[in-house]
Amino acid sequence: MINKNSKIYIAGHKGMVGDACWKLFQKKGFNNLVGINSKDLDLRNQSETFDFFKKESPSVVIDAAARVGGILANNSFPYEFLIDNMQIQNNLIEASYKTNVRKFIFLGSSCIYPKDSPQPIKEEYLLTSALEETNQWYAIAKISGVKLCESIFRKKRQFISLMPTNLYGPNDNFDLKTSHVIPALIKKFDKASSINSDVELWGDGTPLREFLHVDDLCEAIFFSVINEMNEHIYNIGSGEEFSIKEIASKIAQTVNFRGKINWNNKFPNGTKRKLLDSSKIEEKGWRSKIKFEEGIVRVYEWYKKNKKNA
């Protein structure tokens, strides 16, 4: 039984998801939390990871540690995205399995599903056809983690994989070379607004995307930790879907950007549509609460206060 005294190790506790999880679990009264910086523990190193687990003996592990990035980063560093993520997750999963961790939460991504999946995407569509080429490296790493957790779940162990849709929130990565679409748009529009310039965006703006605030994901993680889960994989989505043009317009309005948006269709759009079917976990009792417009306002307020370090 997981309770407020259970030791919970949050891998990647300084990242966007890990930090939000840490704050939520503390708010819920779970204070036996463990986190360690990457400079003190390299999760790509098996012996270091196993030594850490033997020392700490956590009851719960939340794997929020990963190398992440947008289309440009995935295309530019395929080897790094594949090897780093596989090493991190394999070491965490194996150490958790061999030290009898009671609950393991593996965080994946909606990019694990085929490029041309029927919509909305159900969990069973995994591995039914080809992946989106631009982020296949990250996707393949995450798929291997899902299958590894599934193999342990079959042994009646609670190794659960959660597949969130596109995330955004405080502590996101705002580096334009490696960021995802929401932080990139916020930074671009904010900068352009301050110097009264126009903004160029990739593609034609037609792809449809679903976004989830990181605090909603953390509520799903908490829900999965304290409840017995009867499936090994669950989609985590908001159910809200917008075109990239609509998203850009909403962010431009929030930032008070008054310039012109120029769409450069020489660059790829990515997948045309990617909406998750989150009915499995919704039937268990979890549901997204933060609407997109509210979430964007909250993130932009955070960004304005933390712009120098974001």
Stockholm file with secondary structure:
# STOCKHOLM 1.0

chainA/1-310         MINKNSKIYIAGHKGMVGDACWKLFQKKGFNNLVGINSKDLDLRNQSETFDFFKKESPSVVIDAAARVGGILANNSFPYEFLIDNMQIQNNLIEASYKTNVRKFIFLGSSCIYPKDSPQPIKEEYLLTSALEETNQWYAIAKISGVKLCESIFRKKRQFISLMPTNLYGPNDNFDLKTSHVIPALIKKFDKASSINSDVELWGDGTPLREFLHVDDLCEAIFFSVINEMNEHIYNIGSGEEFSIKEIASKIAQTVNFRGKINWNNKFPNGTKRKLLDSSKIEEKGWRSKIKFEEGIVRVYEWYKKNKKNA
#=GR chainA/1-310 SS CCCTTSCEEEETTTSHHHHHHHHHHHHTTCCCEECCCTTTCCTTCHHHHHHHHHHHCCSEEEECCCCCCCHHHHHHCHHHHHHHHHHHHHHHHHHHHHTTCSEEEEECCGGGSCTTCCSSBCGGGTTSSCCCGGGHHHHHHHHHHHHHHHHHHTTTCEEEEEEECEEECTTCCCCTTTCCHHHHHHHHHHHHHHHTCCEEEESCSCCEEEEEEHHHHHHHHHHHHHSCCSSSEEEECCSCEEEHHHHHHHHHHHHTCCSCEEEETTSCCCCSEECBCCHHHHHHTCCCCCCHHHHHHHHHHHHHHHTTTC
#=GC SS_cons         CCCTTSCEEEETTTSHHHHHHHHHHHHTTCCCEECCCTTTCCTTCHHHHHHHHHHHCCSEEEECCCCCCCHHHHHHCHHHHHHHHHHHHHHHHHHHHHTTCSEEEEECCGGGSCTTCCSSBCGGGTTSSCCCGGGHHHHHHHHHHHHHHHHHHTTTCEEEEEEECEEECTTCCCCTTTCCHHHHHHHHHHHHHHHTCCEEEESCSCCEEEEEEHHHHHHHHHHHHHSCCSSSEEEECCSCEEEHHHHHHHHHHHHTCCSCEEEETTSCCCCSEECBCCHHHHHHTCCCCCCHHHHHHHHHHHHHHHTTTC
//
